Amino acid sequence: MAGQIDRQASILILTGAGISAESGLGTFRDKDGIWTKYPIKDLATPEGFARNPDFVQDFYNSRRRGLIDSHCHAGHEALARLEAEWPGRVTLVTQNVDDLHERAGSRNVLHMHGELRKAQCTACEAVFPWDGDLGTETTCLACAKPGGLRPNVVWFGEIPFYLDEIEAALMDCSLFAAIGTSGNVYPAAGFVQAASGLGAHTVELNLEASENNWAFRETHLGPASEIVPRWVDALLSSA
């Protein structure tokens, strides 16, 4: 496969919760995932936040503390190396709200589902870095309104971020890779078909085959910390 990709070609990589599982961050939709233990409608919707903001804030406060204590692994680092060394453009789109790609050194990262280490104000829409706990009385740093801050994450029923930029990257890429995704959350699950329809080579790297594995031309199965560095090494050796 690597020899088929021109050294100036653009690469688009989509990552999901599976790439961060080895860093101790929970996945969502597998048999032990977060949404098998907690109700989506109560914790990941605007309506749930309106009904019980303290419950929602406590959940995300706990996740934020866990994220701050976690570490990136060889898979994250390999993607940062690919961005730095590949002659063409590498765009990394992540469904994850963690910052492990950035900690590993990736710079061209689009967080389509937001970022847990940021807060956004429901009153003035300001977004700013936030590592502490959020509460119903926390004051916005921009407009000074108390009680209007929420995690900067995209909940069910909300529109993902950076869709225009992602569409442009899909239109431009010659290689599309999905890493650690479930293949059943849209619009991200449809990216492989869009890329394939435009002529891109498509690759899945996952612990086990995703629900839309059939749409990929190439599959590598195993822990992300092992298969992603091997895949990146093969790509860079062909460049």
C-alpha positions as CSV (number, residue, x, y, z in Angstrom):
1,M,0.0,0.0,0.0
2,A,2.7,2.5,1.0
3,G,4.3,2.5,-2.4
4,Q,1.0,3.5,-4.0
5,I,0.9,6.8,-2.1
6,D,2.7,9.7,-3.7
7,R,5.1,11.4,-1.4
8,Q,3.4,14.8,-1.8
9,A,-0.1,13.3,-1.2
10,S,-2.3,14.6,1.5
11,I,-3.2,12.3,4.4
12,L,-6.4,12.5,6.5
13,I,-6.4,10.5,9.8
14,L,-9.5,10.1,11.9
15,T,-9.1,8.9,15.5
16,G,-11.6,7.6,18.0
17,A,-11.7,6.5,21.6
18,G,-9.7,3.3,20.8
19,I,-6.5,5.1,20.4
20,S,-6.7,6.6,23.9
21,A,-7.8,3.4,25.6
22,E,-4.2,2.3,26.3
23,S,-3.7,5.7,28.0
24,G,-6.3,4.7,30.6
25,L,-9.2,6.7,29.1
26,G,-12.4,4.8,28.6
27,T,-14.0,3.9,25.3
28,F,-17.7,4.5,24.8
29,R,-19.6,1.9,22.8
30,D,-17.9,-1.4,23.4
31,K,-19.1,-3.9,26.0
32,D,-17.4,-2.1,28.8
33,G,-17.7,1.4,27.4
34,I,-18.8,4.5,29.3
35,W,-22.3,4.5,27.7
36,T,-23.0,1.0,29.0
37,K,-22.6,2.4,32.5
38,Y,-24.1,5.8,32.3
39,P,-27.2,7.2,30.6
40,I,-26.4,9.1,27.4
41,K,-29.5,11.2,27.7
42,D,-28.6,12.4,31.2
43,L,-24.9,13.1,30.6
44,A,-24.4,13.9,27.0
45,T,-27.3,16.0,25.8
46,P,-28.2,19.7,26.3
47,E,-31.5,18.5,27.8
48,G,-29.7,16.5,30.4
49,F,-27.5,19.4,31.3
50,A,-30.6,21.6,31.7
51,R,-32.3,19.1,34.0
52,N,-29.4,18.3,36.3
53,P,-26.3,20.5,35.7
54,D,-24.6,19.4,38.9
55,F,-24.7,15.7,37.8
56,V,-23.3,16.5,34.4
57,Q,-20.6,18.8,35.7
58,D,-19.5,16.2,38.3
59,F,-19.2,13.6,35.5
60,Y,-17.0,15.8,33.3
61,N,-15.0,17.1,36.2
62,S,-14.0,13.5,37.0
63,R,-13.1,12.8,33.4
64,R,-11.1,16.0,33.2
65,R,-9.1,15.0,36.3
66,G,-8.4,11.6,34.8
67,L,-7.3,13.1,31.5
68,I,-4.8,15.5,33.2
69,D,-3.2,12.4,34.9
70,S,-3.0,10.3,31.7
71,H,-0.2,10.1,29.2
72,C,0.1,9.7,25.5
73,H,1.7,6.5,24.1
74,A,3.7,5.3,21.1
75,G,0.6,5.4,18.8
76,H,0.1,9.1,19.5
77,E,3.8,9.8,19.1
78,A,3.9,8.0,15.7
79,L,1.1,10.2,14.3
80,A,3.0,13.3,15.4
81,R,6.1,12.0,13.7
82,L,4.1,11.3,10.5
83,E,2.9,14.9,10.5
84,A,6.5,16.2,11.0
85,E,8.2,14.0,8.5
86,W,5.7,13.3,5.7
87,P,6.4,15.6,2.7
88,G,2.7,16.2,2.0
89,R,0.0,17.5,4.3
90,V,-1.3,15.5,7.2
91,T,-4.6,16.4,8.9
92,L,-5.6,14.7,12.1
93,V,-9.3,14.8,12.9
94,T,-10.2,13.4,16.3
95,Q,-13.5,12.4,17.8
96,N,-11.8,12.4,21.2
97,V,-12.0,15.3,23.7
98,D,-8.6,14.5,25.2
99,D,-5.4,16.4,24.3
100,L,-3.1,13.4,23.9
101,H,-2.4,14.1,20.3
102,E,-1.2,17.6,21.1
103,R,0.9,16.3,24.0
104,A,2.6,13.9,21.7
105,G,3.5,16.7,19.3
106,S,0.7,16.8,16.7
107,R,-0.2,20.3,15.6
108,N,-2.7,20.1,12.8
109,V,-5.5,18.6,14.9
110,L,-9.3,19.2,14.4
111,H,-11.3,18.3,17.5
112,M,-14.7,17.7,15.9
113,H,-16.3,16.8,19.3
114,G,-14.6,19.6,21.3
115,E,-12.0,19.6,24.1
116,L,-12.4,18.5,27.7
117,R,-9.7,20.9,28.9
118,K,-11.7,23.9,27.7
119,A,-14.9,25.5,28.9
120,Q,-17.5,27.4,27.0
121,C,-20.0,30.0,28.1
122,T,-23.6,29.4,27.3
123,A,-24.2,33.2,27.6
124,C,-21.5,34.8,25.6
125,E,-20.1,31.7,23.8
126,A,-16.5,32.4,24.8
127,V,-14.2,29.4,24.9
128,F,-11.1,29.2,27.0
129,P,-8.6,26.7,28.6
130,W,-9.9,25.1,31.8
131,D,-8.2,22.5,33.9
132,G,-10.2,22.9,37.2
133,D,-13.6,21.7,38.1
134,L,-16.7,23.4,36.7
135,G,-19.8,24.1,38.9
136,T,-23.2,25.7,38.5
137,E,-21.8,28.9,40.1
138,T,-18.5,29.1,38.2
139,T,-18.1,32.6,36.7
140,C,-17.3,33.1,33.0
141,L,-13.8,34.6,32.5
142,A,-15.1,36.7,29.6
143,C,-18.6,38.0,30.6
144,A,-18.4,37.4,34.3
145,K,-21.8,35.7,34.3
146,P,-22.0,33.0,37.0
147,G,-23.4,29.5,36.2
148,G,-23.1,29.7,32.5
149,L,-20.0,27.5,31.9
150,R,-20.2,24.0,30.5
151,P,-17.6,21.6,29.1
152,N,-16.5,22.4,25.6
153,V,-17.7,19.1,24.3
154,V,-20.2,18.3,21.5
155,W,-23.3,16.5,23.0
156,F,-25.8,14.4,21.1
157,G,-28.1,16.6,19.1
158,E,-25.4,19.3,18.6
159,I,-23.4,20.0,15.4
160,P,-19.8,18.8,15.4
161,F,-17.0,21.4,15.0
162,Y,-14.8,22.0,11.9
163,L,-17.1,20.3,9.4
164,D,-16.1,22.6,6.6
165,E,-12.4,22.0,7.2
166,I,-13.0,18.3,7.4
167,E,-14.9,18.3,4.1
168,A,-12.0,20.1,2.5
169,A,-9.5,17.7,3.8
170,L,-11.6,14.7,2.6
171,M,-11.8,16.3,-0.9
172,D,-8.0,16.7,-0.9
173,C,-6.7,13.5,0.6
174,S,-5.2,10.5,-1.2
175,L,-5.0,8.4,1.9
176,F,-7.6,8.2,4.6
177,A,-7.0,6.2,7.8
178,A,-9.3,5.6,10.8
179,I,-7.7,4.6,14.0
180,G,-9.6,3.3,17.1
181,T,-13.1,4.2,15.9
182,S,-16.4,2.3,16.4
183,G,-17.7,3.0,12.9
184,N,-21.2,3.8,14.1
185,V,-21.1,7.5,15.1
186,Y,-22.1,9.8,12.3
187,P,-21.0,12.0,10.5
188,A,-17.5,10.5,11.2
189,A,-18.5,7.0,10.3
190,G,-19.3,8.2,6.8
191,F,-15.9,9.7,6.2
192,V,-14.4,6.5,4.8
193,Q,-17.1,6.2,2.1
194,A,-16.7,9.9,1.2
195,A,-12.9,9.5,0.9
196,S,-13.2,6.2,-1.0
197,G,-15.7,7.7,-3.4
198,L,-13.2,10.4,-4.2
199,G,-10.5,7.9,-5.0
200,A,-8.5,7.8,-1.7
201,H,-6.9,4.7,-0.4
202,T,-8.6,3.7,2.9
203,V,-7.1,2.0,5.9
204,E,-8.5,0.9,9.3
205,L,-6.3,0.4,12.3
206,N,-8.2,-0.9,15.3
207,L,-8.1,-3.4,18.1
208,E,-10.9,-5.2,16.3
209,A,-12.8,-4.6,13.2
210,S,-15.3,-1.7,13.3
211,E,-18.9,-1.8,12.2
212,N,-18.0,-0.2,8.9
213,N,-14.8,-2.2,8.3
214,W,-16.3,-3.4,5.0
215,A,-15.8,0.1,3.6
216,F,-12.0,0.0,4.0
217,R,-9.6,-1.4,1.5
218,E,-6.9,-2.3,4.1
219,T,-7.1,-3.4,7.8
220,H,-4.6,-3.7,10.5
221,L,-5.8,-5.1,13.9
222,G,-4.0,-4.9,17.2
223,P,-3.2,-2.4,20.0
224,A,-2.8,1.1,18.7
225,S,0.6,1.5,20.5
226,E,1.9,-1.3,18.3
227,I,0.1,-1.2,15.0
228,V,0.1,2.6,14.5
229,P,4.0,3.0,14.8
230,R,4.4,0.0,12.4
231,W,2.1,1.6,9.9
232,V,3.7,5.0,10.1
233,D,7.2,3.4,9.7
234,A,6.0,1.8,6.5
235,L,4.6,5.0,5.2
236,L,7.7,7.1,5.9
237,S,10.0,4.4,4.5
238,S,8.1,4.8,1.2
239,A,8.3,8.6,1.2
